[in-house]
Amino acid sequence: MPCSSNVVIPDQLSAGARDRIFQLVSKTARSQITIPSFPSADCIDKLIKVGIAKRTETDAWIHPYIFESETSRPEFLTALVAAGCVCFGIPSVSRTGLALQEIVRVALNNLVSIDRRIKVSLQC
């Protein structure tokens, strides 16, 4: 484990939440990246927990004991996976984290753009 934190995060990522993350990544990245395989829910769960535990060490903006992946937006979960990736000392995993950060940035921009278009159409 790259993080020696003793923070206990009781949540367990489900296969459905993993699929929502995969759907976000594949939809946002489109043809810009190829995804020959995608990590298991257990692997992604560990990355999320590392990301949360690392943040808890410096700035606790997520309460680890009440975190629920099932009700969290896929953009948030993907950002947590990215945070977990960049904590590793393995260059390929860290690069994956940087790519996921970019995917989250684009996905959030798309989400805000859709929200703006809906508000404009409702005002007309």
DSSP file with accessible surface (Angstrom, degrees, kcal/mol):
  #  RESIDUE AA STRUCTURE BP1 BP2  ACC     N-H-->O    O-->H-N    N-H-->O    O-->H-N    TCO  KAPPA ALPHA  PHI   PSI    X-CA   Y-CA   Z-CA
    1    1 A M              0   0  161      0, 0.0    87,-0.0     0, 0.0     0, 0.0   0.000 360.0 360.0 360.0 130.8    0.0    0.0    0.0
    2    2 A P        +     0   0   55      0, 0.0     2,-0.5     0, 0.0     0, 0.0   0.653 360.0  59.1 -73.0 -13.3    1.4    3.4   -0.9
    3    3 A C        -     0   0   16      2,-0.1    51,-0.0     1,-0.1    50,-0.0  -0.965  62.2-164.6-123.0 125.1   -0.4    5.0    2.0
    4    4 A S        +     0   0  121     -2,-0.5    -1,-0.1    49,-0.0     2,-0.0   0.098  43.3 138.8 -95.8  25.1    0.2    3.8    5.6
    5    5 A S        -     0   0   35      1,-0.1    -2,-0.1    45,-0.1    49,-0.1  -0.321  50.2-148.1 -69.4 148.7   -2.9    5.6    6.9
    6    6 A N        +     0   0  146     47,-0.1     2,-0.3     2,-0.1    -1,-0.1   0.113  51.5 135.8-102.9  22.0   -5.0    3.8    9.5
    7    7 A V        -     0   0   32     42,-0.1     2,-0.6     1,-0.0    46,-0.1  -0.535  46.9-145.5 -70.9 128.6   -8.2    5.4    8.2
    8    8 A V        -     0   0   93     -2,-0.3    -2,-0.1    45,-0.0    -1,-0.0  -0.877  14.9-173.3-100.2 123.6  -11.0    2.9    7.9
    9    9 A I        -     0   0   13     -2,-0.6    56,-0.1     1,-0.1    40,-0.1  -0.929   4.9-168.0-117.4 103.6  -13.4    3.4    5.0
   10   10 A P        +     0   0   88      0, 0.0    -1,-0.1     0, 0.0    55,-0.1   0.713  52.7 105.4 -69.7 -19.7  -16.3    0.9    5.4
   11   11 A D        -     0   0   28     53,-0.4     2,-0.4    56,-0.2    -2,-0.1  -0.264  54.7-156.7 -63.1 146.7  -17.7    1.5    1.9
   12   12 A Q        -     0   0  110      0, 0.0     2,-0.2     0, 0.0    58,-0.1  -0.993  20.4-121.9-126.2 123.0  -17.1   -1.2   -0.8
   13   13 A L        -     0   0    6     -2,-0.4    32,-0.1    28,-0.2     2,-0.1  -0.438  29.0-141.2 -65.3 130.5  -17.3   -0.2   -4.4
   14   14 A S     >  -     0   0   37     -2,-0.2     4,-2.1     1,-0.1     5,-0.2  -0.431  21.9-111.9 -87.8 165.5  -19.9   -2.2   -6.3
   15   15 A A  H  > S+     0   0   63      1,-0.2     4,-2.5     2,-0.2     5,-0.1   0.868 119.1  56.3 -63.6 -34.0  -19.7   -3.6   -9.8
   16   16 A G  H  > S+     0   0   34      2,-0.2     4,-1.9     1,-0.2    -1,-0.2   0.906 106.8  47.5 -65.4 -41.1  -22.4   -1.1  -10.9
   17   17 A A  H  > S+     0   0    0      2,-0.2     4,-2.0     1,-0.2    -1,-0.2   0.902 111.0  52.2 -66.5 -39.4  -20.4    1.9   -9.6
   18   18 A R  H  X S+     0   0   51     -4,-2.1     4,-2.6     1,-0.2    -2,-0.2   0.928 108.7  51.0 -59.9 -42.2  -17.3    0.5  -11.4
   19   19 A D  H  X S+     0   0   81     -4,-2.5     4,-2.7     1,-0.2    -1,-0.2   0.870 107.0  53.3 -65.0 -36.1  -19.3    0.3  -14.6
   20   20 A R  H  X S+     0   0   65     -4,-1.9     4,-2.2     2,-0.2    -1,-0.2   0.892 109.8  48.3 -65.7 -38.5  -20.5    3.9  -14.1
   21   21 A I  H  X S+     0   0    3     -4,-2.0     4,-2.7     2,-0.2    -2,-0.2   0.943 112.9  48.1 -64.2 -46.5  -16.8    5.0  -13.9
   22   22 A F  H  X S+     0   0   71     -4,-2.6     4,-2.9     1,-0.2     5,-0.3   0.912 110.7  51.2 -60.8 -42.2  -15.9    3.0  -17.0
   23   23 A Q  H  X S+     0   0  122     -4,-2.7     4,-2.6     2,-0.2     5,-0.3   0.923 110.8  48.5 -61.9 -43.3  -18.9    4.4  -18.9
   24   24 A L  H  X S+     0   0    9     -4,-2.2     4,-2.6     2,-0.2     5,-0.3   0.938 113.6  47.0 -61.7 -45.9  -17.8    8.0  -17.9
   25   25 A V  H  X S+     0   0    4     -4,-2.7     4,-2.7     1,-0.2     5,-0.3   0.946 116.1  43.2 -63.3 -48.2  -14.2    7.3  -19.0
   26   26 A S  H  X S+     0   0   46     -4,-2.9     4,-1.5     1,-0.2    -1,-0.2   0.891 116.8  46.9 -68.7 -35.9  -15.1    5.7  -22.3
   27   27 A K  H  < S+     0   0  131     -4,-2.6    -1,-0.2    -5,-0.3    -2,-0.2   0.913 118.3  40.8 -70.8 -40.9  -17.8    8.3  -23.1
   28   28 A T  H  < S+     0   0   12     -4,-2.6    -2,-0.2    -5,-0.3    -3,-0.2   0.908 120.4  41.3 -75.9 -41.6  -15.6   11.3  -22.3
   29   29 A A  H >< S+     0   0    4     -4,-2.7     3,-2.6    -5,-0.3     4,-0.3   0.771  82.2 168.3 -78.0 -26.4  -12.3    9.9  -23.8
   30   30 A R  G >< S-     0   0  184     -4,-1.5     3,-0.5    -5,-0.3    -1,-0.2  -0.195  72.2 -15.6  48.4-122.1  -14.1    8.6  -26.9
   31   31 A S  G 3  S+     0   0  115      1,-0.2    -1,-0.3     3,-0.1    -2,-0.1   0.397 116.7  90.9 -92.8   5.4  -11.5    7.6  -29.5
   32   32 A Q  G <  S+     0   0  161     -3,-2.6     2,-0.3     1,-0.1    -1,-0.2   0.767  96.3  23.6 -74.6 -25.4   -8.6    9.6  -27.9
   33   33 A I  S <  S-     0   0   73     -3,-0.5     2,-0.4    -4,-0.3    -1,-0.1  -0.964  73.8-132.8-135.1 155.7   -7.5    6.6  -25.8
   34   34 A T        -     0   0  130     -2,-0.3     3,-0.1    -3,-0.0    -3,-0.1  -0.899  11.3-160.7-107.0 141.2   -7.9    2.8  -26.1
   35   35 A I        +     0   0   52     -2,-0.4     3,-0.1     1,-0.1    -2,-0.0  -0.829  14.8 172.7-122.0  88.8   -9.0    0.8  -23.1
   36   36 A P  S    S-     0   0  127      0, 0.0     2,-0.3     0, 0.0    -1,-0.1   0.826  75.3  -2.3 -68.4 -28.7   -8.0   -2.8  -23.7
   37   37 A S        -     0   0   97     -3,-0.1    -3,-0.0     0, 0.0     0, 0.0  -0.978  65.8-141.7-154.2 161.2   -9.1   -3.7  -20.1
   38   38 A F        -     0   0   39     -2,-0.3    -3,-0.0    -3,-0.1   -16,-0.0  -0.978  33.2 -99.8-129.2 140.9  -10.5   -1.9  -17.1
   39   39 A P        -     0   0   56      0, 0.0    -1,-0.0     0, 0.0     0, 0.0  -0.128  42.3-101.4 -59.8 156.3   -9.6   -2.6  -13.5
   40   40 A S     >  -     0   0   68      1,-0.1     4,-2.5     4,-0.0     5,-0.2  -0.217  31.6-106.6 -69.8 164.6  -11.9   -4.7  -11.3
   41   41 A A  H  > S+     0   0   20      1,-0.2     4,-2.6     2,-0.2   -28,-0.2   0.884 121.8  55.0 -60.9 -35.3  -14.2   -3.1   -8.7
   42   42 A D  H  > S+     0   0   81      2,-0.2     4,-2.0     1,-0.2    -1,-0.2   0.922 108.8  46.4 -65.6 -43.2  -11.9   -4.3   -6.0
   43   43 A C  H  > S+     0   0   56      2,-0.2     4,-2.0     1,-0.2    -2,-0.2   0.932 114.5  46.7 -64.8 -45.7   -8.8   -2.6   -7.5
   44   44 A I  H  X S+     0   0    3     -4,-2.5     4,-2.6     1,-0.2    -2,-0.2   0.898 108.8  56.5 -64.3 -37.8  -10.7    0.7   -8.1
   45   45 A D  H  X S+     0   0    5     -4,-2.6     4,-2.5    -5,-0.2    -1,-0.2   0.919 106.9  49.2 -59.0 -43.6  -12.1    0.5   -4.5
   46   46 A K  H  X S+     0   0   92     -4,-2.0     4,-2.4     1,-0.2    -1,-0.2   0.908 110.4  50.3 -63.6 -41.4   -8.5    0.3   -3.2
   47   47 A L  H  X S+     0   0   19     -4,-2.0     4,-2.5     2,-0.2    -2,-0.2   0.911 110.5  49.8 -63.7 -41.5   -7.5    3.3   -5.3
   48   48 A I  H  X S+     0   0    0     -4,-2.6     4,-2.7     2,-0.2     5,-0.2   0.935 111.2  48.9 -62.0 -44.9  -10.5    5.3   -4.1
   49   49 A K  H  X S+     0   0   44     -4,-2.5     4,-2.8     1,-0.2     5,-0.2   0.883 110.5  50.4 -65.1 -36.8   -9.6    4.5   -0.5
   50   50 A V  H  X S+     0   0    5     -4,-2.4     4,-2.6     2,-0.2    -1,-0.2   0.932 111.2  49.8 -64.8 -43.5   -6.0    5.5   -1.0
   51   51 A G  H  X S+     0   0    0     -4,-2.5     4,-1.8     2,-0.2    -2,-0.2   0.919 114.2  43.9 -61.4 -42.8   -7.1    8.8   -2.5
   52   52 A I  H  X S+     0   0    0     -4,-2.7     4,-2.2     2,-0.2    -2,-0.2   0.935 114.2  49.5 -67.7 -45.2   -9.5    9.5    0.4
   53   53 A A  H  X S+     0   0    8     -4,-2.8     4,-1.4     1,-0.2    -2,-0.2   0.902 109.7  51.7 -63.2 -38.8   -6.9    8.4    3.0
   54   54 A K  H  X S+     0   0   94     -4,-2.6     4,-0.8     1,-0.2     3,-0.3   0.919 111.4  46.9 -64.6 -42.1   -4.2   10.6    1.5
   55   55 A R  H >X S+     0   0   81     -4,-1.8     4,-3.2     1,-0.2     3,-0.6   0.863 106.5  58.8 -66.4 -35.5   -6.5   13.6    1.5
   56   56 A T  H 3< S+     0   0   40     -4,-2.2     4,-0.3     1,-0.2    -1,-0.2   0.830  98.2  61.0 -64.3 -29.9   -7.5   12.9    5.1
   57   57 A E  H 3< S+     0   0   91     -4,-1.4    -1,-0.2    -3,-0.3    -2,-0.2   0.838 124.1  15.2 -64.5 -34.3   -3.8   13.2    6.2
   58   58 A T  H << S+     0   0  105     -4,-0.8     2,-0.3    -3,-0.6    -2,-0.2   0.787 140.2   6.1-111.1 -39.8   -3.6   16.8    5.0
   59   59 A D     <  -     0   0   90     -4,-3.2     2,-1.7    -5,-0.2    -1,-0.2  -0.770  63.5-148.5-154.5  98.4   -7.1   18.2    4.5
   60   60 A A        +     0   0   70     -4,-0.3    -4,-0.1    -2,-0.3     3,-0.1  -0.501  40.6 144.8 -77.3  87.5  -10.1   16.2    5.4
   61   61 A W        +     0   0  126     -2,-1.7     2,-0.4     1,-0.1    -1,-0.2   0.440  64.9  57.6-101.5  -1.1  -12.7   17.3    2.9
   62   62 A I  S    S-     0   0   16    -10,-0.2    -1,-0.1    -3,-0.2     3,-0.1  -0.997  79.9-137.6-127.5 128.4  -14.3   13.9    2.7
   63   63 A H    >>  -     0   0  107     -2,-0.4     3,-1.1     1,-0.2     4,-0.6  -0.752  16.8-159.5 -83.7 108.2  -15.6   12.2    5.8
   64   64 A P  T 34 S+     0   0    8      0, 0.0   -53,-0.4     0, 0.0     3,-0.4   0.782  82.8  58.9 -64.9 -25.3  -14.4    8.6    5.2
   65   65 A Y  T 34 S+     0   0  127      1,-0.2   -56,-0.0   -56,-0.1    -2,-0.0   0.702 113.5  35.6 -80.9 -18.3  -16.9    6.9    7.6
   66   66 A I  T <4 S+     0   0  124     -3,-1.1    -1,-0.2   -56,-0.0     2,-0.1   0.333  84.1 128.8-114.5   6.8  -20.0    8.1    5.7
   67   67 A F     <  -     0   0   18     -4,-0.6     2,-0.5    -3,-0.4   -56,-0.2  -0.419  36.8-170.5 -63.5 131.7  -18.6    8.0    2.1
   68   68 A E    >>  -     0   0  110     -2,-0.1     3,-0.5     1,-0.1     4,-0.5  -0.934  15.5-171.8-129.6 109.5  -21.0    6.0   -0.1
   69   69 A S  G >4 S+     0   0    1     -2,-0.5     3,-0.7     1,-0.2    -1,-0.1   0.828  83.3  65.2 -68.7 -30.2  -19.8    5.2   -3.6
   70   70 A E  G 34 S+     0   0  100      1,-0.2    -1,-0.2   -58,-0.1   -57,-0.0   0.832 110.2  35.7 -64.1 -32.7  -23.2    3.9   -4.7
   71   71 A T  G <4 S+     0   0  107     -3,-0.5    -1,-0.2     2,-0.1     2,-0.2   0.431  98.1 103.6-100.5   0.3  -24.8    7.3   -4.4
   72   72 A S  S << S-     0   0   20     -3,-0.7    -3,-0.0    -4,-0.5    -5,-0.0  -0.558  78.8-105.8 -85.9 148.0  -21.8    9.3   -5.6
   73   73 A R     >  -     0   0  133     -2,-0.2     4,-2.2     1,-0.1     3,-0.4  -0.389  25.6-122.6 -66.9 147.2  -21.5   10.8   -9.0
   74   74 A P  H  > S+     0   0   29      0, 0.0     4,-2.7     0, 0.0     5,-0.2   0.835 112.3  59.6 -63.3 -28.7  -19.2    9.0  -11.4
   75   75 A E  H  > S+     0   0   16      2,-0.2     4,-2.0     1,-0.2     5,-0.1   0.918 107.5  45.7 -63.5 -41.5  -17.2   12.2  -11.9
   76   76 A F  H  > S+     0   0   66     -3,-0.4     4,-2.1     2,-0.2    -1,-0.2   0.924 113.2  49.0 -66.7 -44.6  -16.5   12.3   -8.2
   77   77 A L  H  X S+     0   0    0     -4,-2.2     4,-2.3     1,-0.2    -2,-0.2   0.915 110.9  50.2 -62.2 -41.6  -15.5    8.6   -8.0
   78   78 A T  H  X S+     0   0    0     -4,-2.7     4,-2.6     1,-0.2    -1,-0.2   0.895 108.4  52.6 -65.5 -38.0  -13.2    9.0  -11.0
   79   79 A A  H  X S+     0   0   38     -4,-2.0     4,-2.3     1,-0.2    -1,-0.2   0.896 109.3  49.8 -63.6 -37.9  -11.5   12.0   -9.4
   80   80 A L  H  X S+     0   0    3     -4,-2.1     4,-2.2     2,-0.2    -2,-0.2   0.891 109.2  51.2 -68.0 -38.0  -11.0    9.9   -6.3
   81   81 A V  H  X S+     0   0    8     -4,-2.3     4,-2.5     2,-0.2    -2,-0.2   0.937 109.9  50.5 -61.9 -44.0   -9.5    7.1   -8.4
   82   82 A A  H  X S+     0   0    1     -4,-2.6     4,-2.1     1,-0.2    -2,-0.2   0.914 108.7  51.8 -60.4 -41.5   -7.2    9.7  -10.0
   83   83 A A  H  X S+     0   0   25     -4,-2.3     4,-0.7     1,-0.2    -1,-0.2   0.905 110.4  48.7 -62.6 -40.2   -6.1   10.9   -6.5
   84   84 A G  H >< S+     0   0    0     -4,-2.2     3,-0.7     1,-0.2     4,-0.5   0.893 108.8  54.1 -65.8 -38.0   -5.3    7.3   -5.5
   85   85 A C  H >< S+     0   0    3     -4,-2.5     3,-1.3     1,-0.2    -2,-0.2   0.901 104.2  53.0 -63.3 -42.8   -3.3    6.7   -8.7
   86   86 A V  H 3< S+     0   0   57     -4,-2.1    -1,-0.2     1,-0.3    -2,-0.2   0.667  99.2  65.3 -73.3 -11.5   -1.0    9.7   -8.2
   87   87 A C  T << S+     0   0   37     -4,-0.7    -1,-0.3    -3,-0.7    -2,-0.2   0.678  85.6  91.7 -78.6 -18.2   -0.2    8.5   -4.6
   88   88 A F  S <  S-     0   0   54     -3,-1.3     6,-0.0    -4,-0.5    -3,-0.0  -0.456  73.8-140.3 -76.7 152.2    1.6    5.5   -6.1
   89   89 A G  S    S+     0   0   76     -2,-0.1    -1,-0.1     4,-0.1     3,-0.1   0.390  73.6 105.0 -90.1   3.7    5.3    5.5   -6.8
   90   90 A I     >  -     0   0   88     -5,-0.2     4,-2.5     1,-0.2     3,-0.4  -0.763  66.7-146.0 -89.7 119.1    4.7    3.5  -10.0
   91   91 A P  H  > S+     0   0   83      0, 0.0     4,-2.6     0, 0.0     5,-0.2   0.871  95.9  51.9 -55.3 -40.9    5.1    5.9  -13.1
   92   92 A S  H  > S+     0   0   60      2,-0.2     4,-1.8     1,-0.2     5,-0.1   0.889 111.7  46.8 -66.7 -35.9    2.5    4.1  -15.2
   93   93 A V  H  > S+     0   0   36     -3,-0.4     4,-2.1     2,-0.2    -1,-0.2   0.916 112.2  50.7 -70.2 -41.2   -0.1    4.2  -12.4
   94   94 A S  H  X S+     0   0   30     -4,-2.5     4,-2.0     1,-0.2    -2,-0.2   0.907 109.3  51.0 -62.5 -40.1    0.7    7.9  -11.8
   95   95 A R  H  X S+     0   0  155     -4,-2.6     4,-2.4     1,-0.2    -1,-0.2   0.889 107.1  53.9 -64.6 -37.4    0.3    8.6  -15.5
   96   96 A T  H  X S+     0   0   77     -4,-1.8     4,-2.6     1,-0.2    -1,-0.2   0.915 106.6  52.7 -61.5 -40.9   -3.1    6.9  -15.5
   97   97 A G  H  X S+     0   0    0     -4,-2.1     4,-2.2     2,-0.2    -2,-0.2   0.904 108.3  49.7 -60.8 -41.0   -4.1    9.2  -12.6
   98   98 A L  H  X S+     0   0   99     -4,-2.0     4,-1.8     2,-0.2    -1,-0.2   0.909 110.7  49.6 -65.9 -40.0   -3.1   12.2  -14.7
   99   99 A A  H  X S+     0   0   49     -4,-2.4     4,-2.2     1,-0.2    -2,-0.2   0.912 110.4  50.7 -64.1 -40.0   -5.1   11.0  -17.6
  100  100 A L  H  X S+     0   0   18     -4,-2.6     4,-2.6     1,-0.2    -2,-0.2   0.870 105.6  56.2 -66.2 -35.5   -8.1   10.4  -15.3
  101  101 A Q  H  X S+     0   0   92     -4,-2.2     4,-2.3     2,-0.2    -1,-0.2   0.918 108.6  47.6 -60.8 -41.7   -7.8   13.9  -14.0
  102  102 A E  H  X S+     0   0   91     -4,-1.8     4,-2.5     2,-0.2     5,-0.2   0.910 110.2  52.1 -66.4 -39.6   -8.1   15.2  -17.5
  103  103 A I  H  X S+     0   0   14     -4,-2.2     4,-2.8     1,-0.2    -2,-0.2   0.928 110.3  48.5 -62.6 -41.9  -11.1   13.0  -18.2
  104  104 A V  H  X S+     0   0   13     -4,-2.6     4,-2.9     2,-0.2     5,-0.3   0.921 109.6  53.2 -64.6 -40.9  -12.8   14.4  -15.0
  105  105 A R  H  X S+     0   0  135     -4,-2.3     4,-2.1     1,-0.2    -2,-0.2   0.948 113.3  42.4 -59.1 -47.5  -12.0   17.9  -16.1
  106  106 A V  H  X S+     0   0   40     -4,-2.5     4,-2.6     1,-0.2    -2,-0.2   0.919 114.0  51.8 -66.4 -42.3  -13.6   17.4  -19.5
  107  107 A A  H  X S+     0   0    5     -4,-2.8     4,-2.3    -5,-0.2    -2,-0.2   0.906 110.6  47.8 -63.2 -41.3  -16.6   15.5  -18.0
  108  108 A L  H  X S+     0   0   81     -4,-2.9     4,-2.5     2,-0.2    -1,-0.2   0.895 110.6  51.9 -66.9 -37.7  -17.3   18.3  -15.5
  109  109 A N  H  X S+     0   0   81     -4,-2.1     4,-2.4    -5,-0.3    -2,-0.2   0.926 110.9  48.0 -62.3 -43.5  -17.1   20.9  -18.3
  110  110 A N  H  X S+     0   0   63     -4,-2.6     4,-2.3     2,-0.2    -2,-0.2   0.900 110.6  51.9 -62.9 -40.2  -19.6   18.8  -20.3
  111  111 A L  H  X S+     0   0   62     -4,-2.3     4,-2.1     2,-0.2    -2,-0.2   0.923 111.4  45.8 -63.2 -43.8  -21.9   18.5  -17.3
  112  112 A V  H  X S+     0   0   65     -4,-2.5     4,-2.6     2,-0.2    -2,-0.2   0.903 110.9  53.7 -67.8 -38.4  -21.8   22.3  -16.7
  113  113 A S  H  X S+     0   0   31     -4,-2.4     4,-2.2     2,-0.2    -2,-0.2   0.915 109.4  47.9 -63.2 -42.1  -22.4   23.0  -20.4
  114  114 A I  H  X S+     0   0   78     -4,-2.3     4,-2.2     1,-0.2    -1,-0.2   0.929 111.0  51.5 -63.9 -43.0  -25.5   20.8  -20.4
  115  115 A D  H  X S+     0   0   76     -4,-2.1     4,-2.2     1,-0.2    -2,-0.2   0.907 109.8  49.5 -60.8 -42.5  -26.8   22.5  -17.3
  116  116 A R  H  X S+     0   0  149     -4,-2.6     4,-2.4     1,-0.2    -1,-0.2   0.914 109.8  50.8 -63.4 -42.8  -26.3   25.9  -18.8
  117  117 A R  H  X S+     0   0  161     -4,-2.2     4,-2.4     1,-0.2    -1,-0.2   0.896 109.8  50.6 -63.9 -38.2  -28.2   24.9  -22.0
  118  118 A I  H  X S+     0   0   83     -4,-2.2     4,-2.1     2,-0.2    -1,-0.2   0.940 110.8  48.5 -65.3 -44.2  -31.1   23.5  -20.0
  119  119 A K  H  X S+     0   0  117     -4,-2.2     4,-1.4     1,-0.2    -2,-0.2   0.907 112.0  49.2 -63.5 -39.6  -31.3   26.7  -18.0
  120  120 A V  H  X S+     0   0   84     -4,-2.4     4,-1.0     1,-0.2     3,-0.2   0.928 111.6  48.5 -66.3 -42.4  -31.3   28.9  -21.1
  121  121 A S  H  < S+     0   0   77     -4,-2.4     3,-0.2     1,-0.2    -1,-0.2   0.851 110.0  52.4 -69.0 -31.2  -34.0   26.7  -22.8
  122  122 A L  H  < S+     0   0  136     -4,-2.1    -1,-0.2     1,-0.2    -2,-0.2   0.806 105.8  54.9 -71.2 -28.4  -36.2   27.0  -19.7
  123  123 A Q  H  <        0   0  159     -4,-1.4    -1,-0.2    -3,-0.2    -2,-0.2   0.740 360.0 360.0 -76.0 -23.2  -35.9   30.8  -19.7
  124  124 A C     <        0   0  138     -4,-1.0    -3,-0.0    -3,-0.2    -4,-0.0  -0.210 360.0 360.0 -77.9 360.0  -37.2   31.1  -23.2
